Amino acid sequence: MTTAVDTNALLALLYDDAHADASEAALRRAYRNGQVVITPVVYAELAADGHFESAAALDEFLTDLSIQRTDPSQAALFRAGETFQQYTDRRPAGLQCPSCGTEQTIPCTECGTDLTPRQHIAADFLIGAHAAVDCERLLSFDSGFYATYFPSLAVAPE
């Protein structure tokens, strides 16, 4: 069994946050069941975090955790694009006030185009599609998002 790992699970370990223990336990279970991998986009997100001074330091961290970097298949890349399109089609056109719930549109002051929320990016869909198509499960703390767009994907910790 191959387990893909989302960036948030590794950041939990790096920063010893509230999810660190759950992340460590889920990784231990994953190691017992097979290979543990990340996509290049997770590698890039870890590099962007600023925790690592060099690629060698990031590589050492991954080696210490026995995590391999793997490229997504063509099928996973295509699925990521399809699913991202579903997300953008479903995304609301306007903005919603977090206090009262009123929905409204706000035009850009430069060009007049209505502003829309941008909560997820294509990278999130690439991580999910890679796990769904090329692996058997995903280690992530964003299970609600992945359950919505990749409902057959097993996400741990549950």
C-alpha positions as CSV (number, residue, x, y, z in Angstrom):
1,M,0.0,0.0,0.0
2,T,1.3,3.5,-0.9
3,T,0.4,6.5,1.3
4,A,0.8,10.0,0.0
5,V,1.4,12.7,2.5
6,D,0.0,16.3,2.3
7,T,2.1,19.2,3.3
8,N,0.1,20.0,6.4
9,A,1.0,16.6,8.0
10,L,4.7,17.3,7.6
11,L,4.4,20.9,8.8
12,A,2.7,19.5,11.9
13,L,5.8,17.5,12.6
14,L,8.2,20.3,11.8
15,Y,6.4,22.8,14.1
16,D,5.2,20.3,16.7
17,D,1.7,21.7,16.5
18,A,-1.6,20.3,17.7
19,H,-1.6,17.7,15.0
20,A,2.0,16.5,15.5
21,D,1.1,13.4,17.5
22,A,-1.6,12.3,15.1
23,S,0.7,12.9,12.2
24,E,3.4,10.8,13.7
25,A,1.1,8.0,14.6
26,A,-0.5,8.0,11.1
27,L,3.0,7.9,9.5
28,R,4.0,5.0,11.7
29,R,0.9,3.1,10.5
30,A,1.7,4.0,6.9
31,Y,5.3,2.7,7.2
32,R,4.0,-0.7,8.4
33,N,1.7,-0.9,5.4
34,G,4.0,0.1,2.6
35,Q,5.6,3.0,0.9
36,V,5.2,6.7,1.9
37,V,5.5,9.3,-0.8
38,I,5.0,13.0,-1.6
39,T,4.5,14.8,-4.9
40,P,6.8,17.5,-6.2
41,V,4.2,20.1,-5.3
42,V,4.4,19.0,-1.6
43,Y,8.2,19.2,-1.9
44,A,7.9,22.8,-3.3
45,E,5.4,23.8,-0.5
46,L,7.8,22.5,2.1
47,A,10.7,24.5,0.4
48,A,8.5,27.6,0.4
49,D,7.8,27.3,4.1
50,G,11.2,28.7,5.0
51,H,12.1,26.0,7.5
52,F,14.8,24.5,5.4
53,E,18.0,26.5,4.4
54,S,18.7,24.3,1.4
55,A,17.4,21.5,-0.8
56,A,19.9,19.2,0.9
57,A,18.3,20.0,4.3
58,L,14.9,19.2,3.0
59,D,16.1,16.0,1.4
60,E,17.7,15.0,4.7
61,F,14.4,15.6,6.5
62,L,12.5,13.4,4.0
63,T,15.2,10.7,4.1
64,D,15.0,10.7,7.9
65,L,11.3,10.1,7.6
66,S,11.7,7.5,4.8
67,I,9.5,9.6,2.4
68,Q,10.2,9.4,-1.3
69,R,9.3,12.0,-3.9
70,T,7.3,10.6,-6.8
71,D,5.8,12.2,-9.9
72,P,2.1,11.9,-10.4
73,S,0.9,9.8,-13.4
74,Q,-0.6,11.4,-16.4
75,A,-4.0,10.1,-15.3
76,A,-3.5,11.8,-11.9
77,L,-2.6,15.1,-13.6
78,F,-5.7,15.0,-15.8
79,R,-7.9,14.1,-12.8
80,A,-6.4,17.1,-10.9
81,G,-7.4,19.4,-13.7
82,E,-10.9,17.9,-14.1
83,T,-11.5,18.2,-10.3
84,F,-10.1,21.7,-10.1
85,Q,-12.5,22.7,-12.9
86,Q,-15.4,21.2,-10.9
87,Y,-14.3,23.3,-7.9
88,T,-14.1,26.5,-9.9
89,D,-17.5,25.9,-11.4
90,R,-19.1,25.4,-7.9
91,R,-17.3,28.3,-6.2
92,P,-19.6,31.2,-5.4
93,A,-19.4,34.2,-7.6
94,G,-19.3,36.7,-4.7
95,L,-18.0,37.2,-1.3
96,Q,-19.9,36.3,2.0
97,C,-19.6,38.2,5.2
98,P,-18.3,35.9,8.0
99,S,-20.4,37.8,10.6
100,C,-23.8,38.2,9.1
101,G,-23.7,35.9,6.0
102,T,-24.7,38.6,3.5
103,E,-23.4,37.8,0.0
104,Q,-22.1,40.6,-2.1
105,T,-19.9,41.3,-5.1
106,I,-17.1,43.8,-4.9
107,P,-15.6,45.2,-8.1
108,C,-11.9,45.6,-8.6
109,T,-11.0,49.2,-8.2
110,E,-8.6,49.0,-11.2
111,C,-10.5,47.0,-13.9
112,G,-14.1,46.6,-12.5
113,T,-14.1,42.8,-12.5
114,D,-16.0,41.3,-9.6
115,L,-13.7,39.8,-7.0
116,T,-14.2,36.1,-6.0
117,P,-12.8,34.0,-3.2
118,R,-9.7,31.9,-3.9
119,Q,-9.6,29.3,-1.2
120,H,-8.0,26.4,-2.9
121,I,-5.5,26.3,-5.7
122,A,-4.6,23.7,-8.3
123,A,-1.8,22.3,-6.1
124,D,-4.4,21.1,-3.6
125,F,-6.1,19.1,-6.4
126,L,-2.8,17.7,-7.6
127,I,-2.1,16.3,-4.2
128,G,-5.5,14.8,-3.9
129,A,-5.6,13.4,-7.4
130,H,-2.1,11.9,-7.0
131,A,-3.3,10.1,-3.8
132,A,-6.6,9.0,-5.4
133,V,-5.1,7.7,-8.7
134,D,-1.5,6.6,-7.9
135,C,-1.8,5.7,-4.1
136,E,-4.2,4.0,-1.8
137,R,-4.5,6.7,0.9
138,L,-3.6,10.2,1.9
139,L,-2.2,11.5,5.2
140,S,-3.8,15.0,5.6
141,F,-5.6,17.2,8.1
142,D,-7.9,18.6,5.4
143,S,-10.2,15.6,5.2
144,G,-13.3,17.6,4.6
145,F,-11.9,19.1,1.4
146,Y,-10.6,15.8,0.1
147,A,-13.9,14.0,1.0
148,T,-15.8,16.5,-1.1
149,Y,-13.6,16.3,-4.2
150,F,-12.1,12.8,-3.9
151,P,-14.8,10.9,-2.1
152,S,-13.3,7.4,-2.7
153,L,-9.9,8.5,-1.3
154,A,-9.1,7.1,2.2
155,V,-7.7,10.0,4.3
156,A,-5.9,9.4,7.6
157,P,-6.0,10.2,10.4
158,E,-9.7,9.8,10.4
